Amino acid sequence: MIYFDHNATAPLHPIARQAWLEASEKFIGNPSSPHRIGGRADMALEEARHKLAIMIGCLAHEIVWTSGATESNNQVFHHFASTLPSDATVCISAIEHPSVVESAVHYFGKRVRSIPVSRNGVIDLDWLVEELALRRPGVVAVMAANNVTGIIQPWEQIAEECRRWGVAFFCDAVQWIGKEWASKLHTCDLVSGCAHKIGGPRGIGFLKCSLKGEFKPMIYGGPQEENRRAGTENVAGAIALVATLEARNALLGTMDAQHQMRDNFVSQLVSEIPEAEIVGGSERTLWNTVAARLPEIDCRQRWVVKLDKFGVAVSTGSACSSGKEEPSPVLLAMSYTPGEAGRVLRFSSGWETTEKDWEILLECIKRAAEELRPVP
């Protein structure tokens, strides 16, 4: 099976597995325990925190370990709901991950302002600048790169504008870290990330927080993480996350080759299947992601199911008329109709994906297109 769904979760990297196993055997104590075994676990956890902070470009004490990005994202809005005035608004892009959208709506309801995006999937920066000047929201949330389309957002410019107006900026960097350089993320007030999207273990993530003043925890019951997140820390997970990110960062110098494989696939896809459309095709995207609207087919035989039978695992944001899934909110925000969104597939590769894998994917798509074309 050839795997093209890394944006959902990536196969466990051998380095991550080895780091986790070694840490689990070596650091058996609770980091909060007063004995030497606990102290060694605490030292290992702090070393991992320090290494991650260096990679992001922030201070070590700004890193809070969590169970994953979903928890981190919920924690952000819990904090602001506890600290902002009762009439404060928050701005989130229309293409955020559900864990950002739903937590924002849960805590702020109708006070959530949606930042519009273009048909190409990039946020309307002019709209946001005007909003900052007119309403001064309590926090702005825009992801670094979209999980569905791979389209990179202007997060550095957003961070600068938010600083100008004294507004906190939160960036979901789940799809960014391990695929692009993370060293400038320190310019964001809050950053969330996790391990399993880049080949680390599930169940470990982080929140980089450089806010001034008291941080309101979402989970209570202990003084861990400087009273910012109660619960025994996942020492082995944190160590494995850092080891995986170090391994991925060592490959960032080869991004051009990865981009070339993706671009070759895109060029051949639209050449071989003229009806295909690359979502946000003119925009800068992650090297590993292609979202393509494919030809209309009989939805009783979905593209993703046919490709799965051919031995290729891909993702789709819609289940056509099955009733089990709604069209991707990201694509709807980009002004795609539900029918169009139902024909969009996401192909997301990993560092280990080869040029041959991309070639096989293309051949399988062509074969599926022939078999799924409506009968005249």
C-alpha positions as CSV (number, residue, x, y, z in Angstrom):
1,M,0.0,0.0,0.0
2,I,1.4,3.4,-1.0
3,Y,0.5,6.0,1.6
4,F,-0.5,9.5,0.6
5,D,-2.3,10.7,3.8
6,H,0.6,12.1,5.9
7,N,-1.4,15.2,6.7
8,A,-3.8,13.1,8.7
9,T,-1.1,11.1,10.4
10,A,2.4,9.9,9.4
11,P,3.9,6.4,9.9
12,L,6.0,6.1,13.0
13,H,9.6,7.0,12.2
14,P,12.2,4.5,13.4
15,I,14.0,7.3,15.2
16,A,10.8,8.2,17.1
17,R,10.2,4.6,18.0
18,Q,13.8,4.2,19.3
19,A,13.7,7.4,21.2
20,W,10.4,6.5,22.8
21,L,11.5,3.0,23.8
22,E,14.8,4.2,25.3
23,A,13.2,7.0,27.2
24,S,10.4,4.7,28.5
25,E,13.1,2.3,29.9
26,K,15.5,4.9,31.2
27,F,13.2,7.5,32.7
28,I,10.7,5.5,34.6
29,G,9.9,8.0,37.3
30,N,7.3,10.7,37.6
31,P,9.0,14.1,36.8
32,S,7.2,15.6,39.8
33,S,8.5,13.0,42.3
34,P,11.2,14.3,44.8
35,H,13.6,11.2,44.5
36,R,16.5,10.9,42.1
37,I,14.6,8.7,39.6
38,G,11.9,11.4,39.4
39,G,14.6,14.0,39.1
40,R,16.2,12.3,36.2
41,A,12.9,12.1,34.4
42,D,12.4,15.8,35.1
43,M,15.8,16.7,33.7
44,A,15.2,14.7,30.5
45,L,11.8,16.5,30.1
46,E,13.4,19.9,30.5
47,E,16.2,19.0,28.1
48,A,13.5,18.1,25.5
49,R,11.8,21.4,26.3
50,H,15.0,23.3,25.8
51,K,15.7,21.6,22.4
52,L,12.2,22.3,21.1
53,A,12.5,26.0,22.2
54,I,15.7,26.3,20.3
55,M,14.2,24.9,17.1
56,I,11.2,27.4,17.4
57,G,13.4,30.3,18.5
58,C,11.6,30.9,21.8
59,L,12.4,30.5,25.5
60,A,12.2,27.1,27.1
61,H,9.7,28.2,29.8
62,E,7.3,29.2,27.0
63,I,6.8,25.5,26.0
64,V,3.8,23.7,27.5
65,W,3.6,20.0,26.9
66,T,0.1,18.7,25.9
67,S,-1.5,15.6,24.6
68,G,-1.7,16.9,21.1
69,A,-2.6,19.9,19.0
70,T,-6.3,19.5,19.6
71,E,-5.8,20.0,23.3
72,S,-3.4,22.9,22.7
73,N,-6.0,24.6,20.4
74,N,-8.8,24.2,22.9
75,Q,-6.5,25.5,25.7
76,V,-5.9,28.7,23.8
77,F,-9.6,29.7,23.6
78,H,-10.2,28.5,27.2
79,H,-7.5,30.9,28.3
80,F,-8.9,33.9,26.4
81,A,-12.5,33.1,27.4
82,S,-11.2,33.4,31.0
83,T,-9.2,36.6,30.6
84,L,-10.8,38.8,27.8
85,P,-13.7,41.2,28.5
86,S,-17.1,39.7,28.1
87,D,-17.8,41.6,24.9
88,A,-14.4,40.8,23.2
89,T,-14.4,39.3,19.7
90,V,-11.9,36.8,18.3
91,C,-10.9,36.4,14.7
92,I,-10.2,33.0,13.1
93,S,-9.7,32.2,9.5
94,A,-12.5,30.5,7.6
95,I,-10.2,27.6,6.9
96,E,-9.0,26.7,10.4
97,H,-8.9,23.1,11.7
98,P,-12.1,22.0,13.4
99,S,-10.3,22.0,16.8
100,V,-9.8,25.7,16.4
101,V,-13.2,26.5,14.9
102,E,-15.3,24.5,17.3
103,S,-13.4,25.5,20.4
104,A,-13.6,29.2,19.4
105,V,-17.4,28.9,18.8
106,H,-17.8,27.0,22.1
107,Y,-16.2,29.7,24.2
108,F,-17.1,32.9,22.2
109,G,-20.3,32.0,20.2
110,K,-21.4,34.8,18.0
111,R,-18.4,36.9,19.0
112,V,-16.3,34.8,16.6
113,R,-15.4,36.8,13.4
114,S,-14.5,34.7,10.4
115,I,-11.6,35.9,8.3
116,P,-12.6,35.4,4.6
117,V,-10.4,33.6,2.1
118,S,-10.0,33.9,-1.6
119,R,-10.9,31.2,-4.1
120,N,-7.2,30.3,-4.0
121,G,-7.4,29.6,-0.3
122,V,-5.4,32.5,1.2
123,I,-6.8,34.7,3.9
124,D,-7.9,38.2,3.1
125,L,-5.1,40.2,4.8
126,D,-6.6,43.6,3.9
127,W,-9.9,42.5,5.7
128,L,-7.9,41.5,8.8
129,V,-5.9,44.7,8.9
130,E,-9.1,46.7,8.8
131,E,-10.7,44.5,11.5
132,L,-7.7,45.1,13.7
133,A,-8.0,48.8,13.3
134,L,-11.8,48.9,13.8
135,R,-12.5,46.3,16.5
136,R,-9.2,45.4,18.1
137,P,-10.1,41.7,18.6
138,G,-8.9,39.8,21.7
139,V,-7.0,37.3,19.6
140,V,-6.4,36.4,15.9
141,A,-6.0,32.7,14.9
142,V,-4.6,31.8,11.5
143,M,-2.8,28.5,10.7
144,A,0.6,28.5,9.1
145,A,-0.4,26.0,6.3
146,N,-3.7,24.5,5.6
147,N,-4.2,20.8,6.3
148,V,-6.6,20.2,3.3
149,T,-4.9,22.2,0.6
150,G,-1.4,22.7,1.8
151,I,-1.6,26.4,1.0
152,I,0.7,28.5,3.1
153,Q,-0.8,31.5,4.8
154,P,0.9,34.9,5.4
155,W,1.4,34.2,9.1
156,E,4.5,36.3,9.4
157,Q,2.8,39.4,8.1
158,I,-0.2,38.6,10.4
159,A,2.1,38.3,13.4
160,E,3.6,41.7,12.5
161,E,0.2,43.4,12.1
162,C,-1.1,41.9,15.4
163,R,2.0,43.2,17.2
164,R,1.4,46.6,15.7
165,W,-2.1,46.7,17.2
166,G,-1.3,44.9,20.5
167,V,-3.4,41.9,19.6
168,A,-2.4,38.3,20.5
169,F,-1.7,36.1,17.5
170,F,-2.2,32.3,17.7
171,C,-0.8,30.1,14.9
172,D,-1.7,26.4,14.5
173,A,1.6,25.1,13.0
174,V,0.7,21.4,13.0
175,Q,1.3,21.1,9.2
176,W,4.3,23.4,9.2
177,I,6.7,22.0,11.7
178,G,9.0,19.3,10.3
179,K,8.2,20.4,6.7
180,E,9.3,24.0,6.8
181,W,11.7,25.9,9.0
182,A,10.2,26.6,12.4
183,S,12.7,29.1,13.6
184,K,10.5,32.2,13.0
185,L,7.5,30.9,14.8
186,H,8.7,32.7,17.9
187,T,7.2,35.8,16.4
188,C,3.7,34.4,17.2
189,D,2.3,34.7,20.7
190,L,1.0,31.2,20.7
191,V,1.9,28.2,18.5
192,S,0.5,24.7,18.6
193,G,2.0,21.6,17.2
194,C,2.1,17.8,17.6
195,A,4.3,14.8,16.8
196,H,2.2,12.4,14.8
197,K,2.0,14.5,11.7
198,I,5.7,14.1,11.1
199,G,6.3,10.5,12.2
200,G,6.4,11.0,15.9
201,P,4.2,9.1,18.4
202,R,0.5,10.0,18.9
203,G,-0.6,11.6,22.2
204,I,2.1,14.3,22.5
205,G,2.0,17.9,21.5
206,F,2.9,21.3,22.7
207,L,1.7,24.9,23.0
208,K,4.2,27.7,22.8
209,C,2.9,30.6,24.9
210,S,4.6,33.9,25.3
211,L,1.7,35.8,26.8
212,K,2.2,38.1,29.7
213,G,0.2,37.6,32.9
214,E,-1.4,34.5,34.4
215,F,-2.1,31.6,32.1
216,K,-5.5,30.0,32.7
217,P,-5.2,26.2,32.6
218,M,-7.9,24.1,31.1
219,I,-6.9,20.9,33.0
220,Y,-6.7,21.2,36.8
221,G,-5.3,18.8,39.4
222,G,-1.6,19.5,39.8
223,P,1.2,22.0,39.5
224,Q,2.8,20.5,36.4
225,E,4.0,22.7,33.6
226,E,4.3,25.7,35.9
227,N,0.6,25.4,36.8
228,R,-0.4,25.7,33.2
229,R,-1.4,22.1,32.5
230,A,-2.1,19.5,35.2
231,G,-1.2,15.9,34.8
232,T,1.9,13.7,34.7
233,E,3.9,14.7,31.7
234,N,4.6,12.3,28.8
235,V,8.3,12.2,29.1
236,A,9.0,9.6,26.5
237,G,6.6,11.2,24.1
238,A,8.2,14.6,24.5
239,I,11.7,13.1,23.9
240,A,10.4,11.2,20.8
241,L,8.7,14.4,19.5
242,V,12.0,16.3,19.7
243,A,14.0,13.5,18.2
244,T,11.6,13.2,15.3
245,L,11.6,17.0,14.7
246,E,15.4,17.0,14.7
247,A,15.5,14.3,12.1
248,R,13.0,16.1,9.9
249,N,14.8,19.4,10.3
250,A,18.0,17.7,9.1
251,L,16.2,17.1,5.8
252,L,14.9,20.6,5.2
253,G,17.8,21.4,2.9
254,T,16.4,18.9,0.4
255,M,13.0,20.6,0.1
256,D,13.7,21.7,-3.4
257,A,13.8,18.0,-4.5
258,Q,10.6,17.3,-2.7
259,H,8.9,20.3,-4.3
260,Q,10.1,19.1,-7.7
261,M,8.5,15.7,-7.3
262,R,5.2,17.3,-6.3
263,D,5.4,19.8,-9.2
264,N,6.1,17.1,-11.7
265,F,3.1,15.2,-10.5
266,V,0.9,18.2,-10.7
267,S,2.1,19.0,-14.3
268,Q,1.5,15.5,-15.5
269,L,-1.9,15.2,-13.7
270,V,-3.4,18.2,-15.5
271,S,-1.8,17.1,-18.7
272,E,-3.2,13.6,-18.6
273,I,-6.5,14.5,-17.1
274,P,-7.5,18.0,-18.5
275,E,-10.6,18.1,-16.4
276,A,-8.6,18.1,-13.2
277,E,-8.1,21.4,-11.3
278,I,-5.4,22.0,-8.7
279,V,-7.0,23.7,-5.7
280,G,-5.1,27.0,-5.1
281,G,-2.8,26.1,-7.9
282,S,-1.2,29.5,-8.2
283,E,-0.4,29.8,-4.5
284,R,2.6,28.7,-2.5
285,T,2.0,25.4,-0.9
286,L,3.7,22.8,1.3
287,W,6.0,20.5,-0.8
288,N,4.0,17.5,0.3
289,T,0.4,18.4,-0.4
290,V,-1.7,18.5,-3.5
291,A,-5.5,19.1,-3.5
292,A,-7.1,18.3,-6.8
293,R,-10.7,18.5,-8.1
294,L,-11.1,15.5,-10.3
295,P,-13.6,14.7,-13.0
296,E,-17.3,14.1,-12.1
297,I,-18.1,10.5,-11.4
298,D,-20.9,8.3,-10.1
299,C,-20.7,9.0,-6.4
300,R,-21.7,5.4,-5.6
301,Q,-18.1,4.6,-6.5
302,R,-15.9,7.2,-4.8
303,W,-12.5,8.1,-6.0
304,V,-10.9,7.4,-2.6
305,V,-12.5,3.9,-2.5
306,K,-11.3,3.0,-6.1
307,L,-7.8,4.3,-5.4
308,D,-7.7,2.3,-2.2
309,K,-8.5,-0.9,-4.2
310,F,-5.6,0.0,-6.4
311,G,-3.3,0.1,-3.4
312,V,-3.0,3.9,-2.8
313,A,-4.3,5.6,0.4
314,V,-5.5,9.1,-0.2
315,S,-7.9,11.5,1.6
316,T,-11.1,13.3,0.7
317,G,-13.1,15.9,2.5
318,S,-16.4,14.7,1.4
319,A,-18.3,11.5,1.0
320,C,-20.5,12.7,-1.9
321,S,-24.1,11.6,-1.4
322,S,-23.4,8.9,1.2
323,G,-24.7,11.2,3.9
324,K,-21.8,10.2,6.2
325,E,-19.7,13.3,5.7
326,E,-20.3,16.9,4.9
327,P,-18.3,18.8,2.2
328,S,-15.0,20.2,3.5
329,P,-15.6,23.5,5.3
330,V,-12.2,24.6,3.9
331,L,-13.4,24.1,0.3
332,L,-16.7,25.7,1.0
333,A,-15.0,28.8,2.4
334,M,-13.0,28.9,-0.8
335,S,-16.3,29.2,-2.7
336,Y,-16.4,25.6,-4.0
337,T,-19.9,24.2,-4.3
338,P,-20.7,21.1,-2.3
339,G,-20.6,19.1,-5.6
340,E,-17.2,20.5,-6.5
341,A,-15.9,19.9,-3.0
342,G,-17.1,16.3,-3.2
343,R,-14.6,15.7,-6.1
344,V,-11.6,17.1,-4.4
345,L,-8.9,14.6,-3.2
346,R,-5.9,15.4,-1.1
347,F,-2.6,13.7,-1.7
348,S,-0.1,14.3,1.1
349,S,3.3,12.7,1.0
350,G,6.1,12.3,3.5
351,W,9.9,12.6,3.5
352,E,10.2,8.9,2.6
353,T,7.8,9.2,-0.4
354,T,9.7,8.5,-3.6
355,E,9.3,9.8,-7.2
356,K,8.2,6.3,-8.1
357,D,5.4,6.6,-5.5
358,W,4.2,9.8,-7.2
359,E,4.3,8.1,-10.6
360,I,2.3,5.1,-9.3
361,L,-0.3,7.5,-7.8
362,L,-0.7,9.2,-11.2
363,E,-1.1,5.9,-13.0
364,C,-3.7,4.8,-10.5
365,I,-5.7,8.1,-10.9
366,K,-5.6,7.7,-14.6
367,R,-6.8,4.1,-14.3
368,A,-9.6,5.1,-11.9
369,A,-10.7,8.0,-14.1
370,E,-11.2,5.5,-17.0
371,E,-13.2,3.1,-14.8
372,L,-15.3,5.7,-13.1
373,R,-16.3,7.8,-16.0
374,P,-20.1,7.9,-16.4
375,V,-21.4,5.7,-19.1
376,P,-22.9,7.9,-22.0
